[in-house]
Amino acid sequence: MHRTSRRNQRRAGGRAGAVALLLAGALALTACSASDDGSGTAPDLSSGKRQGQGATGGAPAPDAAAPGTGRSAAPGGEGAADTVRPKPEAPDYLSTFALDVDTASYGYARRTLGDGRLPSPGDVRPEEFVNSFRQGYERPKGPGFAVNVDGARIGPGKGADKAGGEGGGASDWSLLRVGLATEAAPTTAERPPAALTFVVDISGSMAETGRLDLVRTSLDILTDELRDDDSLALVTFSDEAETRLPMTRLRGNRNRIKDVVKELRPARSTNVGAGIALGYEESVEGHRKAATNRVVLLSDALANTGDTEAESILEKIDSARREYGITLFGVGVGSDYGDAFMERLTNKGDGNTTYVGDEEQARKVFVDQLPAHLEIRARDAKAQVAFDRKTVRQFRLIGYENRKVADEDFRDDGVDGGEVGPGHTVTALYAVRLREGASGTVATATVRWLDPASRTAREETGTVRTGALEGPLWGDATGDRLQVVAVAAYFADHLRGGDLPGAPDLGELASRASDLAETTEDSSVRKLATAIGQADRIAGGAGTGDGRGPEEGEIG
């Protein structure tokens, strides 16, 4: 007999109560007026933690012109320029954010474009576009991270008049890449055994052609891929949650597991909260020491029944998450997909998200990338980039709005960061405006994380100087992989209506992506070119997005 979510919730209530989640603040950015004297004087931080202090070192000051608009960047949208503006906050020259290896935003954007629609600007997260492509970074020889920092000069382009500030044409700007990499993922045979609890959405919305079918296909692929000493449990949810299969070893049970998967049929409402609560309970009951214990949510994330708030759902299973180290991996499906909801769930569940739109993508996730998705090599990982005020006048972090961390919380290991597995890379791109004639250090990038077993904090650092940013972005001497992520970042910025300096139009981006697909012989870059071409045709040259651009600041 299947166990229902009500019974399991009573059992769960006898366990340790949930503690409040530590939330990393997604805080507003600050800025100051530029000083061209190159003094390098540090800003006054004596006031302590600055309310509204951001992670990326620079939104426009409230009395500064928003890039490309000619209007004041006051809060409140249209007409807000006539309101009374608050006094600007203290200047900032640091950029701090939690690491993010999610790629769902890009995968869902490709699906949406393939359906003939532009993605909603709110669903476009540039860092997830950028992190969808291989980078070839140097990797460490053991646990931890290698830090790679490089860049190139942005040439004149469509965004040349929209860079902001006097003398702020695109030729004054460079693209800086911070690349973080963990050691290569082990083979399937080398990794620790896995104990995976799959929480499968069988709500009415999953009846759409290709949704539940794709989930069944994904689970069949995974059942064949897992080792004999791995274990698998299966929970389904619609208006309630049921355990279809308790934690079961793969050895001798593959056909039994496939029979259970084959029986999955769409039902009624979408009670994600009940499914996750029961999934974590099954994961705790089937917990294996020295194994990778993970809950995997397969859903369109269109919650409409029960608890529909990500934070409160995760609070219910917080004790299991902390005591047993069980992380949440989200796999999104469907043409209508609750991308933002899934991202919030996995961010708070110490995991990451991806999106699968077809069987090819399912094989990539559950076969090619399986070890990296299962293991955790770094917990609560954060990055902080310190810009040198003697050489840098302005900088913009491209994306990571949902992953900001207050600068002063960088070394507070109680503040949540991101979880990173083996073989993962994390890329952060900055548009950086150098001071005229500047020479010397541009930025120092530091990554800090906790060892998953010992919880010991570790750090690695990398530095970049002005000479590394002198070559033209689209020049032959600039690496193909840097150009690929530049195309991806500019594409995401177009889709959400941004105004990055030097932005090529969509036609030029599609052409560059096509050329890069040939030189890299990378099918994923070919698919990027296709997606950009689709966006260009759908937009019809009329522009996209809502006029929102990346946040910017100046260093005084």
C-alpha positions in Angstrom: 0.0 0.0 0.0 1.3 3.4 -0.9 2.1 5.8 2.0 0.5 9.2 1.7 1.9 12.6 2.5 -0.4 13.0 5.6 1.0 9.9 7.3 4.5 10.9 6.4 4.1 14.4 7.7 3.0 13.0 11.1 6.2 10.9 11.1 8.3 13.8 10.1 6.8 15.9 12.8 8.4 13.6 15.4 11.8 14.4 14.0 13.9 17.5 14.8 12.0 20.7 14.1 13.0 22.8 11.2 15.3 25.7 11.8 15.1 29.0 9.9 17.0 29.1 6.7 20.0 31.4 6.5 19.2 33.6 3.5 21.9 35.4 1.7 20.6 38.9 1.1 19.8 39.8 -2.5 20.6 43.4 -1.9 20.5 46.5 -4.0 23.8 47.8 -5.5 25.4 51.0 -4.6 27.6 53.5 -6.4 29.4 56.8 -6.2 30.6 59.5 -8.5 33.8 58.8 -10.4 37.0 60.4 -9.4 39.6 60.6 -12.1 42.5 61.4 -10.0 43.6 57.8 -9.6 44.1 58.3 -5.9 43.1 54.8 -5.0 41.7 56.0 -1.6 39.6 53.3 -0.1 35.9 54.2 0.5 34.7 55.0 4.0 33.3 51.7 5.3 33.3 52.9 9.0 29.5 52.9 9.1 29.4 49.2 9.2 27.0 47.1 7.2 25.4 49.3 4.6 21.7 48.8 4.2 21.0 48.0 0.5 24.7 47.3 -0.1 25.0 45.1 -3.1 27.3 42.4 -4.2 28.3 43.7 -7.5 29.9 47.0 -6.7 27.8 49.3 -8.5 24.2 50.3 -9.4 23.9 53.9 -10.6 23.7 56.4 -7.8 20.1 57.7 -7.4 21.0 61.0 -9.1 22.9 59.4 -12.0 21.6 58.8 -15.5 20.5 55.3 -16.3 22.6 54.0 -19.2 21.0 54.4 -22.5 17.9 56.2 -21.2 18.8 59.8 -20.5 16.4 59.5 -17.5 17.3 59.4 -13.8 17.7 56.0 -12.4 15.3 56.6 -9.5 13.3 53.7 -8.2 9.7 53.4 -9.2 10.0 53.0 -13.0 8.4 55.5 -15.5 8.0 59.0 -14.1 10.1 58.3 -11.0 12.7 60.9 -11.9 10.5 63.6 -10.4 10.4 62.0 -7.0 12.6 62.9 -4.0 15.8 60.7 -4.2 17.5 59.2 -1.2 21.1 60.2 -0.4 23.6 58.0 -2.2 25.1 55.2 -0.2 28.9 54.9 0.4 31.0 53.8 -2.5 31.9 50.2 -3.1 34.7 48.5 -5.0 33.9 44.9 -4.2 31.7 42.4 -6.0 30.4 39.4 -4.0 28.1 36.6 -5.0 27.3 32.9 -4.4 28.5 30.5 -7.0 25.9 29.2 -9.4 26.2 26.2 -11.8 22.5 26.3 -12.9 21.8 26.2 -16.6 18.0 25.9 -16.6 17.3 29.5 -17.8 19.3 28.9 -21.0 17.7 25.5 -21.6 14.2 26.9 -21.1 14.9 29.9 -23.3 16.0 27.6 -26.2 12.8 25.6 -25.7 10.7 28.8 -25.8 12.4 30.2 -28.9 11.9 26.8 -30.6 8.2 27.2 -29.9 8.2 30.6 -31.7 8.1 32.8 -28.6 10.6 35.1 -26.9 11.3 34.2 -23.2 10.0 36.5 -20.5 12.8 38.9 -19.5 12.3 37.9 -15.9 13.2 34.3 -16.8 16.5 35.3 -18.5 19.5 34.9 -16.2 22.7 35.7 -18.1 25.0 33.7 -15.8 23.0 30.5 -16.7 23.5 31.3 -20.4 27.2 31.8 -19.8 27.6 28.7 -17.6 26.0 26.4 -20.3 29.3 26.3 -22.3 32.6 24.6 -21.8 35.5 26.9 -21.1 38.6 24.7 -21.0 39.9 26.3 -17.7 42.9 25.0 -16.0 41.7 22.6 -13.2 43.2 21.9 -9.8 45.0 18.6 -9.2 43.1 18.0 -6.0 40.1 19.2 -4.1 39.1 22.9 -4.4 39.2 25.4 -7.2 41.5 26.8 -9.8 41.0 30.5 -10.4 41.4 31.8 -14.0 41.1 35.6 -14.7 41.4 37.1 -18.2 39.6 39.3 -20.6 39.7 41.5 -23.7 38.9 45.0 -24.9 35.3 45.6 -26.1 35.3 47.2 -29.6 32.9 49.7 -30.9 29.4 48.4 -31.6 25.7 48.9 -31.1 26.2 49.8 -27.5 29.0 52.4 -28.0 26.7 55.3 -27.0 25.1 53.5 -24.1 28.0 52.7 -21.8 27.2 55.5 -19.4 29.2 58.5 -18.3 31.3 61.0 -20.1 33.8 59.4 -22.3 32.1 56.1 -21.7 31.9 54.7 -25.3 32.3 51.0 -25.8 36.0 51.4 -26.7 36.7 52.4 -23.1 35.3 49.2 -21.8 36.7 45.7 -21.5 35.2 42.3 -20.8 36.7 40.6 -17.8 36.2 36.8 -17.2 36.5 35.2 -13.8 36.6 31.4 -14.3 36.5 28.9 -11.5 37.0 25.2 -12.0 37.0 22.1 -9.8 39.0 18.9 -10.6 37.7 16.6 -13.3 34.6 14.5 -12.5 35.3 10.9 -11.7 34.1 8.2 -14.0 30.9 6.4 -13.1 33.0 3.5 -11.7 35.1 5.8 -9.6 32.4 7.9 -7.9 31.0 7.0 -4.5 27.7 5.0 -4.5 24.5 7.1 -4.8 21.2 7.0 -2.9 18.8 9.0 -5.0 15.2 9.8 -4.2 13.3 10.9 -7.3 10.3 13.2 -6.7 8.2 13.1 -9.9 5.4 15.5 -10.8 2.4 13.6 -12.1 0.0 16.6 -11.9 -2.5 17.4 -14.7 -0.1 19.9 -16.3 2.3 17.0 -16.9 -0.2 15.4 -19.3 1.1 17.8 -22.1 2.7 15.8 -24.8 6.4 15.3 -24.1 6.4 16.1 -20.3 5.7 12.9 -18.4 6.9 10.9 -21.4 10.3 12.7 -21.1 10.4 12.0 -17.4 9.8 8.3 -18.0 12.5 8.3 -20.6 14.9 10.1 -18.3 14.3 7.7 -15.5 14.8 4.7 -17.8 18.1 6.2 -19.0 19.2 6.7 -15.5 18.2 3.2 -14.4 20.4 1.8 -17.0 23.3 4.2 -16.2 23.4 3.7 -12.4 25.7 1.1 -10.8 24.5 -2.1 -9.1 25.5 -0.6 -5.7 23.5 2.6 -6.2 20.0 2.9 -4.7 16.9 4.6 -6.0 13.5 5.6 -4.4 10.5 7.0 -6.2 7.9 9.5 -4.9 5.1 11.0 -7.0 2.9 13.9 -6.3 -0.2 15.6 -7.6 -2.7 16.9 -5.0 -1.0 14.5 -2.6 2.3 12.6 -2.4 2.8 8.8 -2.6 5.8 6.6 -2.3 5.9 4.3 -5.3 9.2 2.7 -4.5 11.2 2.8 -1.2 14.9 3.0 -1.3 16.0 0.0 -3.5 19.4 -1.2 -4.6 19.8 -1.4 -8.4 21.3 -4.8 -8.4 18.6 -7.3 -9.4 15.9 -4.7 -9.4 16.3 -2.7 -12.7 13.2 -4.3 -14.4 11.1 -3.7 -11.2 12.1 -0.1 -11.2 11.3 0.3 -14.9 7.9 -1.3 -14.3 7.1 1.3 -11.6 8.2 4.1 -13.9 6.1 2.8 -16.8 3.0 3.0 -14.6 3.3 6.7 -14.0 0.1 8.5 -15.2 -0.9 12.2 -14.9 -3.4 13.0 -12.2 -4.7 16.3 -10.8 -3.2 19.4 -9.0 0.5 20.2 -8.3 1.4 20.0 -4.6 5.1 20.4 -4.8 5.4 21.0 -1.1 3.9 17.6 -0.3 6.2 15.8 -2.8 9.4 17.4 -1.5 8.5 16.7 2.1 7.8 13.0 1.4 10.8 12.8 -0.8 13.1 14.0 1.9 11.5 11.6 4.4 12.2 8.7 2.1 15.7 10.0 1.6 16.3 10.1 5.3 14.9 6.6 5.8 17.1 5.3 3.0 20.1 7.3 4.0 23.4 5.6 3.3 26.7 6.6 4.9 29.6 7.3 2.6 27.2 7.6 -0.3 25.8 10.6 -2.2 22.3 11.2 -0.8 20.2 13.5 -3.0 16.6 14.3 -3.8 16.0 14.9 -7.5 12.8 16.8 -8.4 11.5 16.3 -11.9 8.7 18.8 -12.5 7.3 21.7 -14.6 7.3 23.6 -11.2 3.8 25.0 -11.7 2.8 24.7 -8.1 -0.9 25.4 -7.5 -1.9 23.3 -4.4 -0.8 23.2 -0.8 2.4 25.1 0.1 3.5 27.1 -3.0 6.3 29.2 -1.4 9.8 28.0 -1.9 11.1 29.3 1.4 8.4 27.6 3.6 8.6 24.4 1.6 12.4 24.2 2.4 11.8 25.1 6.0 9.8 21.9 6.5 12.8 19.7 5.5 15.6 21.9 6.8 16.6 19.6 9.6 17.0 16.7 7.2 19.0 18.9 4.8 21.4 20.1 7.5 21.7 16.9 9.6 22.0 14.4 6.7 23.5 16.7 4.0 20.8 15.8 1.5 20.8 18.2 -1.4 18.1 19.0 -4.0 18.7 18.8 -7.7 15.9 20.2 -9.9 15.2 19.0 -13.4 12.7 21.2 -15.3 10.5 20.0 -18.2 7.6 21.4 -20.2 6.9 24.3 -22.5 5.3 26.2 -19.6 7.8 25.9 -16.8 8.0 27.6 -13.4 11.7 28.5 -13.8 11.9 31.1 -11.0 10.2 28.8 -8.5 12.5 25.9 -9.3 15.5 28.1 -9.0 14.4 29.4 -5.5 13.8 25.8 -4.4 17.2 24.5 -5.4 19.1 27.6 -4.2 17.7 27.1 -0.7 18.1 23.3 -1.0 21.9 23.5 -1.5 21.5 22.2 -5.1 21.2 23.3 -8.7 18.9 23.2 -11.6 18.9 22.2 -15.2 16.3 21.9 -17.9 15.7 19.0 -20.4 13.5 19.6 -23.4 14.2 16.4 -25.3 15.8 13.0 -25.1 19.2 14.3 -26.2 19.3 16.7 -23.3 18.1 14.0 -20.9 21.0 11.8 -22.0 23.4 14.7 -21.5 22.2 15.3 -18.0 21.8 11.7 -16.7 24.7 10.1 -18.6 27.4 12.6 -19.6 27.0 14.8 -16.6 25.8 12.3 -14.0 28.9 12.4 -11.6 29.0 16.2 -11.5 25.3 16.4 -10.7 25.5 13.8 -7.9 28.5 14.8 -5.9 29.3 17.9 -3.9 32.9 19.1 -3.8 32.4 22.5 -2.3 29.7 23.8 0.0 28.6 27.4 0.5 31.0 28.6 -2.1 31.2 32.4 -2.7 33.4 34.6 -4.9 34.5 38.1 -4.2 36.2 40.3 -6.8 38.1 43.3 -5.5 38.7 46.0 -8.2 41.7 48.3 -8.0 40.6 51.9 -7.8 43.8 53.1 -9.4 43.0 51.3 -12.7 39.2 50.8 -12.7 36.6 53.5 -13.1 33.4 51.4 -13.5 32.4 47.8 -13.5 29.3 45.8 -14.1 28.7 42.1 -13.1 26.6 40.5 -15.8 23.9 38.6 -14.2 24.0 36.9 -10.7 21.2 39.3 -9.5 19.6 36.4 -7.5 22.9 35.3 -6.0 24.2 38.5 -4.4 25.9 38.4 -1.1 26.7 41.4 1.1 30.5 42.2 0.8 31.0 41.9 4.6 29.4 38.4 4.6 32.0 36.9 2.2 33.9 35.2 5.1 30.8 34.6 7.2 30.5 30.9 6.7 27.0 30.9 8.2 25.8 32.8 5.1 24.6 30.5 2.4 26.6 30.1 -0.8 26.5 27.8 -3.7 27.2 24.1 -4.0 29.6 22.9 -6.7 30.4 19.4 -7.9 33.4 17.7 -9.6 34.1 18.8 -13.2 32.0 21.9 -12.8 33.1 25.4 -14.0 31.7 28.7 -12.9 32.1 31.8 -15.1 31.4 35.4 -14.1 31.7 38.1 -16.7 32.2 41.8 -15.9 32.1 44.8 -18.2 35.0 46.9 -16.9 35.8 50.6 -17.8 39.5 51.3 -17.2 40.9 54.7 -16.4 42.6 56.4 -19.2 46.3 55.3 -19.4 45.8 52.9 -16.5 48.5 50.3 -15.9 48.7 47.7 -13.2 46.4 45.3 -11.4 42.7 45.4 -12.5 41.1 43.0 -10.1 41.8 40.2 -7.6 39.3 37.3 -7.5 38.9 35.1 -4.4 36.8 32.0 -4.1 35.9 30.7 -0.6 34.2 27.4 0.2 33.7 24.8 2.8 35.0 21.3 2.5 31.9 19.0 2.3 33.2 16.5 4.9 35.2 18.6 7.4 33.4 21.9 6.9 36.8 23.6 6.9 37.0 26.9 5.0 39.4 27.2 2.2 40.3 30.0 -0.3 42.0 30.4 -3.7 42.9 33.7 -5.4 43.7 34.9 -8.9 44.7 38.3 -10.3 44.5 40.1 -13.6 46.5 43.1 -14.9 45.7 45.7 -17.5 47.9 44.0 -20.1 45.6 41.0 -20.2 42.7 43.2 -21.3 44.3 45.0 -24.2 43.5 42.5 -27.0 40.3 43.1 -29.0 37.4 40.8 -27.9 36.6 39.7 -31.5 40.2 39.5 -32.6 42.0 36.4 -33.8 44.3 36.4 -30.7 41.4 36.2 -28.3 40.4 32.7 -27.3 37.3 31.1 -28.9 35.9 30.2 -25.5 36.0 33.7 -24.2 34.2 34.8 -27.4 31.6 32.1 -26.9 30.6 33.3 -23.4 30.7 36.9 -24.7 28.1 35.9 -27.3 26.0 34.1 -24.7 26.1 37.1 -22.4 25.2 39.6 -25.0 22.4 37.3 -26.2 20.9 37.1 -22.7 21.3 40.8 -22.3 19.3 41.4 -25.6 16.5 39.1 -24.4 16.0 41.0 -21.2 16.3 44.4 -22.8 19.7 45.4 -21.5 22.3 47.8 -22.8 25.8 46.3 -22.3 28.5 48.4 -23.9 29.5 47.3 -27.4 26.6 44.9 -27.9 26.4 43.5 -31.4 22.8 43.2 -32.8 21.2 39.8 -32.9 22.1 39.2 -36.5 25.8 39.8 -35.9 25.7 37.6 -32.7 24.2 34.8 -34.7 26.9 35.1 -37.3 29.7 35.1 -34.7 28.2 32.1 -33.0 28.1 30.2 -36.3 31.7 31.0 -37.0 32.7 29.9 -33.5 30.7 26.7 -33.9 33.0 25.9 -36.9 36.2 26.8 -35.1 35.3 25.0 -31.8 33.6 22.1 -33.5 31.1 22.3 -30.6 27.5 21.3 -31.3 26.3 23.4 -28.2 27.7 26.5 -29.9 25.8 25.6 -33.1 22.6 25.4 -31.1 23.4 28.8 -29.6 23.7 30.2 -33.1 20.3 28.7 -34.0 18.7 30.1 -30.9 20.0 33.6 -31.6 18.7 33.4 -35.2 15.3 32.4 -33.9 15.2 35.3 -31.5 16.2 37.7 -34.3 13.4 36.4 -36.6 10.8 36.5 -33.8 11.8 40.0 -32.7 11.6 41.2 -36.3 14.1 43.9 -35.6 11.7 45.6 -33.2 13.8 44.9 -30.1 13.1 42.7 -27.1 12.7 42.9 -23.4 11.5 45.6 -21.0 14.4 48.1 -21.2 16.1 46.7 -18.1 19.9 46.8 -18.3 22.6 45.5 -16.0 23.4 47.4 -12.9 26.4 49.7 -13.0 28.5 51.7 -10.7 31.6 53.9 -10.7 34.6 53.8 -8.4 35.5 57.1 -6.9 
